């Protein structure tokens, strides 16, 4: 490329900017690029041979899907063998405030633990281990990732690392409406506006409040905006002409 060729230089800059922008865009849930997008969100310390630990799955789920308002075992079948750790089975359920839109989605899965499928250290705590595995499976199901949770694998050499990474993070379901708009809400607004051919900045400023950035919007206000977009989509409410025309460079 000729550095003195202004047109070529501008074309190269635009190309690089578009590449950076595309890296930040969230693909459609469950689409061809979805798995790669989700896996890119994990930190190195949250992966064991490419498999995410439960704590990492939990963090990424809240980042891309929305707040986890409930996370708990719904059924527990503890070990009954008085002479050994025996077998334990747990059904685990998570409830996600989908894209922080106020609509909840529930995911559940089951896991069992016994000495034949678990490292020796974890056999001493079969119910807790089964609970962590079942939670990991439920989170994998929610995230639609094509991998196993690290806790589902039996690898004695990695036991210490897994123990450190899977310390339970309490999910109290606390949702503060005055907090700033969440990343899932922003992604949801962008995806819906693109689908409906609506200008994002014009849309968020269509109400009584004025915003220089979407990050100035509160969670409570964002929920109302998502409701309005759903009304546009179901055609129960017409889209004003002043809002039409999606601009991908709105961020």
C-alpha positions in Angstrom: 0.0 0.0 0.0 1.3 3.5 -1.0 1.5 5.5 2.3 1.0 8.6 0.3 -2.1 7.3 -1.4 -4.8 8.9 0.9 -7.6 6.8 -0.5 -5.8 3.6 0.0 -4.8 4.6 3.5 -8.4 5.5 4.4 -9.6 2.2 3.0 -7.1 0.3 5.2 -8.1 2.3 8.3 -11.8 1.7 7.6 -11.1 -2.0 7.2 -9.3 -2.2 10.5 -12.0 -0.3 12.3 -14.7 -2.7 10.9 -12.6 -5.6 12.1 -12.4 -4.2 15.6 -16.2 -3.5 15.5 -17.0 -7.0 14.4 -15.0 -8.5 17.2 -17.3 -6.7 19.7 -20.6 -7.7 18.1 -22.6 -10.5 19.7 -23.8 -13.1 17.2 -27.3 -14.4 17.4 -27.9 -16.9 20.2 -27.1 -20.4 19.1 -25.9 -19.3 15.7 -22.9 -20.7 13.8 -20.5 -18.2 15.4 -22.1 -18.4 18.9 -19.9 -21.1 20.4 -16.7 -19.3 19.4 -18.0 -16.0 20.7 -18.9 -17.5 24.1 -15.6 -19.4 24.5 -13.6 -16.2 23.8 -15.1 -14.7 26.9 -13.3 -17.1 29.3 -10.1 -16.1 31.0 -7.1 -18.4 30.9 -7.5 -19.2 34.6 -11.1 -20.4 34.0 -10.0 -23.1 31.5 -8.5 -26.5 32.1 -7.3 -28.0 28.8 -9.9 -25.8 27.0 -12.8 -26.8 29.3 -14.3 -24.0 31.5 -14.7 -24.4 35.2 -18.1 -23.9 36.8 -17.2 -20.5 38.2 -16.2 -19.4 34.7 -19.4 -20.7 33.2 -21.4 -18.8 35.8 -19.5 -15.5 35.2 -19.8 -15.7 31.4 -23.5 -16.7 31.6 -24.2 -13.5 33.5 -22.1 -11.4 31.1 -23.8 -12.6 27.8 -27.2 -14.0 28.9 -28.3 -11.8 31.8 -28.5 -11.9 35.6 -28.9 -15.3 37.2 -31.8 -14.7 39.7 -31.9 -18.3 41.0 -29.3 -21.0 41.2 -30.0 -24.1 43.3 -30.3 -27.9 43.5 -34.0 -28.9 43.1 -33.5 -32.6 43.9 -30.8 -34.3 45.9 -30.4 -38.1 46.2 -27.5 -38.5 48.7 -25.2 -41.4 49.1 -26.9 -44.2 51.2 -23.9 -46.6 51.6 -23.0 -46.6 55.3 -19.6 -48.1 54.6 -18.4 -45.7 51.9 -19.1 -42.5 50.0 -21.4 -44.4 47.6 -23.3 -42.6 44.8 -25.0 -39.2 44.9 -27.3 -37.6 42.3 -28.3 -34.0 42.1 -30.7 -32.1 39.8 -29.7 -28.5 39.5 -31.7 -25.5 38.1 -30.7 -22.0 37.1 -33.1 -19.2 36.3 -31.8 -16.4 34.0 -33.3 -12.9 33.6 -33.0 -13.2 29.9 -30.9 -10.3 28.6 -32.0 -8.5 31.7 -35.3 -8.0 29.9 -37.6 -9.1 32.8 -38.4 -12.4 31.0 -37.1 -15.5 32.8 -35.7 -18.7 31.2 -35.0 -21.8 33.2 -32.3 -24.4 32.5 -31.7 -27.6 34.5 -29.6 -30.8 34.3 -28.6 -33.7 36.4 -25.3 -35.3 37.5 -24.3 -38.2 39.6 -21.0 -39.0 41.4 -19.5 -42.3 42.5 -16.0 -43.7 42.9 -15.9 -44.9 39.3 -16.3 -41.5 37.7 -14.8 -39.1 40.2 -11.3 -38.3 41.6 -10.7 -39.7 45.1 -10.7 -36.3 46.8 -14.1 -35.4 45.5 -15.6 -38.9 46.5 -15.5 -37.7 50.1 -18.1 -35.0 49.2 -20.3 -36.7 46.6 -23.4 -34.4 47.0 -21.4 -31.2 46.7 -19.5 -32.6 43.7 -22.6 -33.8 42.0 -24.2 -30.4 42.6 -21.2 -28.6 41.0 -21.3 -30.9 38.0 -25.0 -30.6 37.5 -24.8 -26.8 37.7 -22.0 -26.8 35.1 -24.2 -28.9 32.8 -27.1 -26.5 33.3 -24.9 -23.5 32.5 -23.5 -25.3 29.4 -27.0 -25.9 28.2 -27.9 -22.2 28.8 -24.8 -21.0 27.0 -25.0 -23.6 24.2 -21.3 -24.3 24.3 -19.8 -27.4 22.6 -17.6 -28.5 25.5 -17.7 -30.1 28.9 -17.3 -28.3 32.2 -13.9 -29.0 33.7 -15.6 -30.6 36.8 -17.2 -33.2 34.6 -13.8 -34.7 33.8 -11.8 -37.0 36.0 -8.2 -35.8 36.2 -6.4 -36.3 39.4 -3.5 -34.0 38.4 -5.9 -31.1 38.1 -7.8 -31.6 41.3 -6.2 -28.7 43.2 -6.8 -26.2 40.4 -10.5 -27.2 40.0 -11.1 -26.9 43.8 -9.7 -23.3 43.7 -11.7 -22.3 40.7 -15.1 -23.7 41.7 -15.7 -22.0 45.0 -19.4 -21.3 45.1 -20.5 -17.8 44.3 -23.8 -17.1 46.1 -26.5 -15.8 43.7 -28.9 -13.8 45.8 -30.9 -12.6 42.8 -30.4 -9.0 43.9 -31.3 -6.6 41.0 -30.8 -2.9 41.6 -32.9 -1.0 39.2 -30.8 2.2 39.5 -27.7 0.3 38.3 -26.4 1.1 34.8 -27.7 -0.9 31.9 -26.1 -4.4 31.7 -24.1 -5.8 28.8 -26.8 -8.3 27.9 -29.3 -5.5 27.8 -27.1 -3.4 25.5 -26.6 -6.4 23.2 -30.3 -7.1 23.2 -31.2 -3.5 22.3 -28.7 -3.5 19.5 -29.8 -6.9 18.1 -33.5 -5.9 18.2 -32.9 -2.4 16.7 -30.9 -4.0 13.8 -33.6 -6.6 13.2 -36.3 -3.9 13.2 -34.2 -1.3 11.3 -34.3 1.2 14.2 -31.7 3.7 15.0 -30.4 2.9 18.5 -29.5 6.4 19.7 -32.8 7.9 18.4 -34.7 5.1 20.1 -33.1 5.4 23.5 -33.7 9.2 23.3 -37.3 8.9 22.2 -38.6 9.2 25.8 -38.5 12.0 28.3 -34.8 11.5 29.2 -31.8 12.4 27.1 -28.7 10.2 26.8 -25.2 10.8 25.3 -24.4 7.2 25.7 -26.4 4.0 26.1 -24.3 3.3 29.2 -26.1 6.2 30.9 -29.3 4.3 30.8 -30.4 2.5 34.0 -31.4 -1.1 34.2 -35.0 -0.1 35.0 -35.3 2.2 32.0 -33.5 -0.4 29.8 -36.2 -3.0 30.8 -38.9 -0.6 29.6 -37.0 0.0 26.3 -36.8 -3.7 25.7 -40.6 -3.9 26.3 -41.1 -1.2 23.7 -38.9 -3.1 21.2 -40.9 -6.3 21.8 -44.1 -4.3 21.0 -42.5 -3.1 17.8 -41.6 -6.6 16.9 -45.1 -8.0 17.5 -46.5 -5.0 15.6 -48.8 -4.2 18.6 -47.2 -0.8 18.3 -46.0 1.0 15.2 -42.5 2.2 14.7 -42.3 6.0 14.4 -40.7 7.2 11.2 -38.2 9.3 13.2 -36.7 6.1 14.6 -36.2 4.2 11.4 -32.8 3.5 9.9 -30.3 1.3 11.8 -26.8 2.7 12.0 -24.1 0.1 12.9 -21.7 2.8 14.0 -23.9 4.0 16.9 -21.6 2.8 19.6 
